[in-house]
């Protein structure tokens, strides 16, 4: 027997003993890498009974300047947030947008809210906050269309338009579910206010709902059906507003109509029904089939 073979034979009992010890360790679970998985996960049978988390896009203004808006929307003690913040004072091209909350997470921006049959819209929406001061406190006594609202900058609208277009395409958000904070909380909120250009957002970026202008003109040129209070309430609720058909033109009804006017007819925001609002609402219902 050669010296090399003799050495190999002498090592074999040692190797065999080491391998046996390794098997015992694996069997007892001492070596994590040797453990078998506790289950096997399969996605072979996806259910039809599901829908995406993100169904709404809600637009706001902050009512604060850049620095204060960023602090309020990011610090725990303020308990408010949004997915995106569009600052006001910037010189960058293209304009800067902050993402404060991942799309997959729920941001605290909508509060008590309702649209169609959906409530508590934080769970199903994305929120975009736009830095804007709103209007001076002394203007509270004026009707909304007479207040001195701060205009948005062209850079802000360009950023909001492009961002909204991307989000709507990514999550397949329907036009009538791109909304103002005032639409989903009309008794509490009025942002993003009458200066936000919803028509421009629709025409230039293909985002949101807007009535066909020719259809509105045609309706205004013809006799309109006479809507009583209950019909107004039913038609506003049919479009999506959270409104109960009480038969009384109460403060809830006025708040909802003011929200509708802020969005679709901001030249006169008084919460009172008129022919122009009726024609716009009829054209929206014709177009979007609610």
Order of alpha helices (4+ residues) and beta strands (2+ residues): alpha-beta-alpha-beta-beta-beta-beta-beta-alpha-beta-alpha-alpha-alpha-alpha-alpha-alpha
